[in-house]
Amino acid sequence: MVARLVIAAPSSGAGKTTVATGLMAAFAGRGLAVSPHKVGPDYIDPGYHALATGRPGRNLDAYMCGTGLIAPLFEHGARGCDLAVVEGVMGLYDGAADQGELASTAQVAKLLKAPVVLVVDASSQSRSVAALVHGFASWDPEVRIGGVILNKVATDRHEHLLREALGESGVPVLGVLRRAPAVATPSRHLGLVPVAERQAAAVEAVSAQAEQVLAGCDMEGLLALARSAPELHAEPWAPEVVGRLHAGGPGVPTLPQSGDPHAPAGRMPTPRVAVAGGAAFTFSYAEHAELLTAAGAEVVTFDPLRDEALPEGTSGLVIGGGFPEMYGAELSANEPLRKAVAELAAAGAPIAAECAGLLYLARSLDGRPMCGVLDADARMSERLTLGYRDAVAVNDSVLAPAGARMRGHEFHRTVIEPGAGALAAWGLRQPERRVEGFVQGGVHASYVHTHWAGSPEAAARFVEHCA
């Protein structure tokens, strides 16, 4: 059994990421093997979690993966660990719009049977903190709030007033943190600046967060609370089993053995799938590479900011999300790689591109030449597009047959014109009905981020097309 805590808050901005990352780093510094997790689709926070623990940060998203996979995905990530720390999303009870508790931190906490520690921004209140905590603790009796960490406390007198108010609430105070500029992480148009863009500064910030938590929190009390969680009785998600189940799925022909087109059908040759990384393409889920490998691919990474050629023998390409708009000049200047990507696409090779990958495949981004695979132009926008998406494949592609449903998430401040190709990728049913994305030869490019653990047939289909 893995001891576990969920770090939640009444709302965004209370300090969940600072506290959760600090706790991860502090417990890891004490010699515990700590498994880091994040509720929801966010890619950036898990980068800091990985820095704090030395293990991949993993997401637990009940909308994209389904409620039945939350415990198995958790067990998969936490296998062999002493403690798991799960950072929540938004406010404790906030989830997918118009979907009740779906994808909320509260729902995930219940699915994991995990106690919750509520991080409260106490900067503008004293006695009212007791009413706030009482309300959150009593709203859903199935959610067990096992303690409170008071953040942004001004003075010793302020702390005394807060503790006195909470004394009769029945919820223990497990930490008091003062305002500390050193623990802050800079933000911009899509949230925190990713670790990959500020390595040295990120290391210093995580170290400061650990020191702050060690100085202000009851570490033994938090560990005891984590160890009070009951057994889950869930089988760990296993990418190798999922990969075998979906290999040779419907809609994809069984391929002959390599070297002889007339040989009887058998084991696929091992395709090499190149995955974009580096500072411009930091958005990826660890399970994607695991599923690609389980489906029979050799996964290699490359950096479009630095590498002038694709990895030798590349037969398929995955370009996930990130911040190409911050590195438009550098991406455009790497003309040899842009040409190599365009040639791979022209040859019909499978290419799966999401959000940043979509922009990179466009003809231009903010006026700068990109790969030119798609007859479309992208630019920055003031408007934030954000939310879960229920998507239906409009056309057959390397990821899905026409009519297949997948759930995803959009998160960007860019626009691409046109928004869809002659063959669109997805039909979206909310918040408004529209088609978007591009299916062009072996290319599937879209703004919609997907989590392949929820649709593992996508990885298997992609690998089979690569082979």
Summary of the structure (lengths in Angstrom):
residues: 467
radius of gyration: 23.1
end to end distance: 39.8
largest distance: 82.2
contacts: 1687
relative contact order: 0.12
helix: 34%
strand: 26%
